[in-house]
C-alpha cells in the first residue's frame, strides 16, 4: 500500500500576471509508446506535466521524431557561449541549430563473387578532424551506447538528450505559466550557468596535452607540473620515460595511443576514458560530451540544475518562485501538488503515495487499492488490513475468517492456500 498523508498548506502570495507560454502539445501527437506498446493509444502531451496523458510515460519513451527539435534545443544552449562554432543560424527565422557531427564509415565486405560496401552511420561523433581518432573513441564506448543510426545506441542517445538537457531548464517558453519575475530569474540563471559551468569535452591523445598552458607541462591525472626551463635541466634519459596517465573517474591507467576526453573547465591535468565521461549523479554518459562542472565534479545539465535549484516533482521544471511546498522529500509548485490521476489539487486533502506520485483518496480506491479476499471490496487506505503474499483482507472479524468454518483469524495462526485461509488442517481437508 502507498503511504498516506495530508497536504500542508503554504502561504499564498499576490497573484502575478502570467506570461503566455506553450509546451508544444502537437509535437509527436499519436506516436506509439516504445515501453507500453499497444497499451498506449498514442502520445498526447499532458497540459503541464512532461508526460503522455494516456500511459504516463515521458516523450522520450515514445517513437517521436525529434532530431530537428533536439538540434534547436542544443543550438539554443550554445547560443551566446564560446561554443557558437557548433551552431548555425537558419536564414529563415534566425533560430540557432546544433551542427552535430555525423560520421559515416564505409567498410568493404568481401563476398564470393564481388565486394559489397557496408556503411555505418553514427548520428553523432566527436568533432575532430582525425576520423580514425573519432572511430577509436566510438569503439571504446559500450556497444549498446554507440549512436549508430537505427540501433539501441541511437535510442539511448535520444533518451539522454531529453533527460540530461531538458528544454524547460533553459527556455522559459517551454515552461508552464511563469510569471514575468520568474522568467527574468530563469534567464539570469541560464546566463550564469552558461558562463560558469557549461562545457563540451575535447577528444585528444593524452600525449598531445603535455604542453598545454604557457611554459608549463601538465601531467594528466596528477597534481605536478614542471616548467619548460626545469625540464631542460633534467637528465636526457627522462625524455624516454613513459608518462603515466590515469583516468580522473576510475583512476585506472590510460594508454598514450588511446583517445581521452578533456574538459576545459576541469583543467587539462584531468582526463577521462570515453566510457568514464559520465554525470557524477546519474552515472550516464554525458550526451554529446556536453558537461557542467561544479566542485570538481562532472554533471549533466539536469543534475547540475538540481544542485542549484529545487525542481517541481509535478511538472519537472525548476522552481524560481519563493513559495513552494515540500512533501514526501520532494519539492512542488503550489499549483502542481495535484493528484497524479485526476489532477485535482490536494490542498487540505488526504492523499496516498503510489510509485512516488501523490494520488487522492477517491482515485486510489478506484484505481490502485487492493481488493479484500473476504468481502471483495477495495480496502480503504486508512483502514487496517492483513496481507499475505499477494493477498489482502480487511483486518476485521467480518473479513479475515477461516474459509471453511468462518472462525475469526485475527491474532491466530492460519494456513494459506491460494487466496483462502484455514484455521486448521481439518478445515483445509474439508474444502479440498
C-alpha positions in Angstrom: 0.0 0.0 0.0 1.2 3.5 -0.7 1.9 6.0 2.1 -0.9 8.3 3.1 -0.5 11.9 4.0 -2.3 15.2 4.2 -1.2 18.3 2.3 0.3 21.0 4.4 -1.0 24.4 3.2 1.5 27.1 2.4 1.0 30.8 2.4 -0.1 32.3 -0.9 1.2 35.5 -2.4 -0.4 38.1 -4.6 -1.3 36.7 -8.0 1.0 37.9 -10.8 0.3 38.3 -14.4 1.4 35.1 -16.1 3.4 35.0 -19.3 1.7 33.2 -22.2 3.8 30.1 -22.7 3.4 27.0 -24.8 4.6 23.4 -24.3 4.3 22.3 -27.9 1.4 19.9 -27.5 1.1 19.0 -31.1 4.6 17.6 -31.1 4.7 13.9 -31.6 0.9 13.5 -31.2 -0.2 9.9 -31.7 3.3 8.4 -31.6 3.4 4.9 -30.2 5.0 4.2 -26.9 8.1 2.0 -27.1 7.6 0.9 -23.5 3.8 0.3 -23.2 3.4 -0.9 -26.8 -0.3 -1.3 -27.7 -1.5 -0.4 -24.2 -0.9 3.3 -25.1 -3.3 4.9 -27.5 -0.6 7.2 -28.8 1.4 10.1 -27.4 -0.6 13.0 -26.1 1.2 15.6 -24.0 -0.3 16.4 -20.7 -1.1 20.1 -20.5 1.5 20.9 -17.9 3.3 17.6 -16.9 6.0 16.4 -19.3 4.4 13.1 -19.8 1.8 11.3 -22.0 -1.8 11.7 -20.8 -2.6 8.1 -21.9 0.2 6.0 -20.5 2.1 8.4 -18.2 5.4 7.7 -19.9 7.7 10.6 -21.0 8.0 11.8 -24.5 11.4 10.1 -24.8 9.7 6.8 -24.3 7.7 7.3 -27.5 8.7 6.9 -31.1 8.7 10.7 -31.7 11.0 12.1 -34.4 12.8 14.9 -32.6 16.0 15.4 -34.4 15.2 19.0 -35.5 13.8 19.9 -32.1 16.8 18.5 -30.3 19.2 20.3 -32.6 17.3 23.6 -31.9 17.4 22.9 -28.2 21.2 22.3 -28.1 21.7 25.2 -30.5 19.9 27.5 -28.1 22.0 26.1 -25.2 25.2 27.0 -27.1 24.0 30.4 -28.1 25.9 33.3 -26.6 28.7 31.0 -25.4 32.2 30.1 -26.7 30.7 27.1 -28.5 29.0 29.1 -31.2 31.2 27.3 -33.7 28.9 24.3 -33.1 25.8 26.1 -34.2 24.4 27.6 -37.3 21.5 30.1 -37.6 18.8 29.4 -40.1 18.3 32.1 -42.6 14.5 31.8 -42.4 14.0 32.5 -38.7 17.4 33.1 -37.2 17.0 30.1 -34.8 20.3 28.6 -33.8 20.7 25.0 -34.9 23.2 22.5 -33.4 25.7 21.4 -36.1 26.2 17.9 -34.6 29.0 15.9 -36.3 27.6 12.9 -38.2 30.2 10.3 -39.1 29.6 7.8 -42.0 32.1 4.9 -42.3 32.3 2.6 -45.3 33.8 -0.8 -45.0 34.4 -3.0 -48.0 33.0 -6.5 -47.3 34.4 -9.4 -49.4 31.8 -11.8 -50.8 32.2 -14.9 -53.1 31.7 -13.0 -56.4 32.1 -9.4 -55.6 32.8 -6.8 -52.9 29.9 -5.0 -51.2 30.1 -1.8 -49.2 29.0 -1.9 -45.6 28.0 1.6 -44.4 27.7 2.6 -40.8 26.3 6.0 -39.8 26.9 7.5 -36.4 24.2 10.0 -35.5 26.8 11.9 -33.5 30.6 11.7 -33.4 33.2 13.9 -31.6 34.0 16.9 -33.9 37.6 16.0 -34.5 39.5 16.2 -37.8 41.1 12.8 -37.4 38.3 10.4 -38.3 40.5 7.4 -37.1 40.5 9.0 -33.6 36.7 9.5 -33.7 36.3 5.9 -34.8 38.6 4.7 -32.0 36.6 6.8 -29.5 33.4 5.1 -30.6 34.9 1.7 -30.2 35.8 2.4 -26.6 32.1 3.1 -25.7 29.8 0.2 -24.7 28.3 -1.2 -27.9 24.7 -0.5 -26.6 25.6 3.1 -26.2 27.3 3.7 -29.6 24.9 6.1 -31.5 24.7 4.0 -34.7 21.6 5.1 -36.7 18.7 2.7 -36.1 20.4 1.0 -33.2 19.8 0.7 -29.4 22.7 3.2 -29.0 20.9 5.8 -31.1 17.8 5.4 -29.0 19.9 5.7 -25.9 21.4 9.0 -27.1 17.9 10.3 -27.9 16.7 9.5 -24.4 19.7 11.1 -22.8 19.3 14.3 -24.8 15.8 14.5 -23.4 16.7 13.6 -19.9 20.0 15.4 -19.4 19.2 18.6 -21.3 15.5 19.3 -20.8 14.4 22.3 -22.9 12.4 23.6 -19.9 15.7 24.1 -18.0 16.9 26.8 -20.4 13.8 28.1 -22.3 11.0 29.9 -20.4 8.7 29.4 -23.3 8.8 25.7 -22.6 7.5 26.2 -19.0 4.0 26.3 -17.6 2.7 29.8 -16.8 5.8 31.5 -15.4 5.3 35.0 -14.0 7.4 37.8 -15.5 9.5 37.8 -12.4 10.2 34.0 -12.7 11.0 34.5 -16.4 13.6 37.1 -15.6 15.1 35.0 -12.8 15.3 32.0 -15.1 17.0 34.0 -17.8 19.6 35.2 -15.3 20.1 31.6 -14.1 20.7 30.3 -17.6 23.1 33.1 -18.4 25.1 32.3 -15.2 25.5 28.6 -15.9 26.5 29.2 -19.5 29.3 31.4 -18.3 30.4 29.4 -15.2 29.6 25.7 -15.8 28.7 24.7 -19.3 31.4 23.0 -21.4 32.0 20.5 -24.2 34.5 17.7 -23.9 37.5 17.6 -26.2 38.9 14.3 -27.6 42.7 14.1 -28.0 45.5 11.7 -27.4 47.0 12.1 -23.9 50.4 13.0 -25.1 49.0 15.9 -27.2 48.1 17.7 -24.0 51.6 17.6 -22.3 52.4 21.1 -23.5 49.1 22.7 -22.5 49.4 26.1 -20.8 52.1 28.8 -21.2 55.6 27.5 -20.4 54.1 24.6 -18.4 53.8 20.9 -19.0 50.7 19.3 -17.2 50.8 15.7 -16.2 47.2 14.4 -16.6 45.8 12.6 -13.7 48.4 14.1 -11.3 49.0 17.3 -9.4 52.5 18.0 -10.5 53.7 20.2 -13.3 57.1 21.4 -14.4 58.2 24.5 -16.3 60.0 24.1 -19.6 63.1 25.6 -18.0 63.3 23.0 -15.3 62.6 20.3 -17.9 65.6 21.4 -19.9 67.9 20.8 -16.9 66.7 17.2 -16.3 68.6 14.2 -17.4 68.3 13.4 -21.1 67.2 9.9 -20.2 64.0 11.3 -18.7 62.8 12.0 -22.3 62.4 8.3 -22.9 60.4 7.6 -19.8 56.7 6.9 -20.4 54.4 9.4 -18.9 51.8 7.7 -16.7 48.2 8.8 -17.4 45.2 7.9 -15.3 41.5 8.4 -15.6 40.1 11.1 -13.3 37.0 8.9 -12.8 38.1 5.3 -12.4 41.8 6.1 -11.6 42.9 3.3 -13.9 45.8 3.9 -16.2 45.4 5.0 -19.8 47.4 4.2 -22.9 49.1 7.0 -24.8 47.6 5.8 -28.1 44.0 5.7 -26.8 41.7 8.7 -27.1 41.0 10.6 -23.9 38.4 13.3 -23.1 39.4 16.6 -21.6 37.1 19.1 -20.0 38.5 22.7 -20.2 36.7 23.9 -17.1 38.2 21.0 -15.1 41.7 21.8 -16.3 43.9 20.0 -18.7 45.6 18.0 -15.9 42.5 15.8 -15.8 41.4 13.3 -18.4 38.7 10.6 -18.8 38.3 7.3 -20.6 35.4 7.8 -23.2 33.2 5.4 -21.2 34.1 7.2 -17.9 32.9 10.7 -19.0 29.7 10.4 -17.1 27.5 12.5 -14.8 28.5 12.2 -11.2 24.9 11.8 -10.1 23.1 9.6 -12.7 26.4 8.0 -14.0 25.1 8.1 -17.6 27.4 9.0 -20.5 27.3 12.8 -20.9 25.4 13.1 -24.1 27.5 14.5 -27.0 30.2 15.2 -24.3 28.1 18.2 -23.0 29.0 18.7 -19.4 28.6 21.1 -16.4 31.5 21.5 -14.0 31.0 22.2 -10.3 33.0 21.5 -7.2 35.5 19.2 -9.1 32.6 17.1 -10.5 31.0 16.5 -13.8 27.3 16.9 -14.1 24.7 16.5 -16.9 22.5 19.6 -17.4 19.6 18.2 -15.3 21.6 17.3 -12.3 23.7 20.4 -12.3 20.5 22.4 -12.3 19.1 20.2 -9.5 22.2 21.1 -7.4 21.4 24.8 -7.8 17.6 25.0 -7.7 14.6 22.9 -6.4 12.7 21.0 -9.1 9.0 20.5 -9.1 8.1 16.8 -8.9 4.9 17.6 -10.7 5.9 19.5 -13.8 9.6 18.6 -13.8 10.5 22.3 -14.0 13.0 24.3 -11.9 11.3 26.4 -9.2 12.0 30.1 -9.4 9.2 31.1 -7.1 9.9 31.9 -3.4 6.7 30.0 -2.5 6.6 26.3 -3.0 5.8 23.3 -0.8 7.7 20.2 0.2 6.1 16.8 0.6 7.4 13.2 0.6 11.0 14.5 0.3 10.2 16.3 -2.9 9.5 19.9 -4.0 6.3 21.1 -5.7 4.9 24.3 -7.2 1.9 25.1 -5.1 -0.4 24.7 -8.1 1.2 21.4 -9.1 0.8 19.4 -5.9 -2.1 17.5 -7.6 -3.5 14.0 -7.8 -1.4 12.1 -10.4 -4.6 10.5 -11.8 -7.2 13.3 -11.9 -5.1 16.5 -11.5 -7.3 17.7 -8.6 -5.3 20.0 -6.2 -4.5 18.2 -3.0 -4.7 21.3 -0.7 -6.1 20.0 2.6 -6.8 16.6 1.2 -5.8 13.1 2.2 -3.5 11.5 -0.4 -1.7 8.2 -0.9 1.8 7.9 -2.5 1.7 5.4 -5.3 5.1 4.9 -7.0 6.3 8.2 -5.5 3.3 10.0 -7.0 0.5 11.5 -4.9 -3.0 10.2 -5.6 -6.2 11.5 -4.0 -8.2 9.0 -1.9 -11.1 8.6 -4.4 -8.6 7.8 -7.2 -6.7 5.5 -5.0 -9.7 3.5 -4.1 -10.9 3.4 -7.7 -7.6 2.7 -9.5 -5.0 1.4 -7.0 -6.5 -0.1 -3.9 -6.1 -3.8 -3.3 -9.2 -5.9 -3.0 -10.2 -7.8 0.1 -10.3 -11.6 -0.3 -13.1 -11.7 2.2 -15.7 -9.2 1.0 -14.2 -8.5 -2.4 -14.4 -4.7 -1.9 -11.5 -2.2 -2.2 -9.6 -1.7 1.0 -9.6 2.0 2.1 -6.0 3.3 2.5 -6.7 4.4 6.1 -8.2 1.0 7.2 -6.0 -1.7 8.7 -5.5 -4.8 6.6 -3.9 -8.2 6.8 -1.5 -9.1 3.9 0.0 -12.5 3.0 1.9 -12.8 -0.2 -0.2 -11.1 -2.9 -3.5 -11.4 -1.0 -5.1 -8.9 1.4 -8.1 -8.8 3.8 -9.7 -6.2 5.9 -8.4 -6.7 9.4 -11.9 -7.2 10.7 -14.0 -10.0 12.2 -16.2 -9.9 9.1 -13.4 -10.5 6.5 -10.4 -12.3 7.9 -12.1 -15.6 8.6 -11.5 -19.3 8.1 -12.7 -20.1 4.5 -14.4 -23.3 5.9 -15.8 -22.6 9.4 -15.7 -18.7 9.4 -13.7 -18.6 12.6 -12.1 -15.1 13.0 -8.3 -15.5 12.4 -7.1 -12.1 13.7 -4.2 -12.8 16.0 -4.4 -16.5 15.3 -2.3 -18.9 13.3 -3.7 -19.8 9.9 -2.9 -21.9 6.8 -3.0 -20.0 3.5 -4.0 -21.9 0.3 -4.3 -19.9 -2.9 -6.2 -16.9 -1.5 -8.0 -18.9 1.1 -7.1 -19.2 4.8 -7.9 -22.0 7.2 -7.8 -22.3 10.9 -6.8 -26.0 11.0 -5.8 -29.0 8.9 -9.3 -30.4 9.3 -10.9 -27.3 7.7 -8.4 -27.4 4.9 -9.2 -31.0 4.2 -12.9 -30.3 4.2 -12.5 -27.7 1.5 -10.1 -29.7 -0.7 
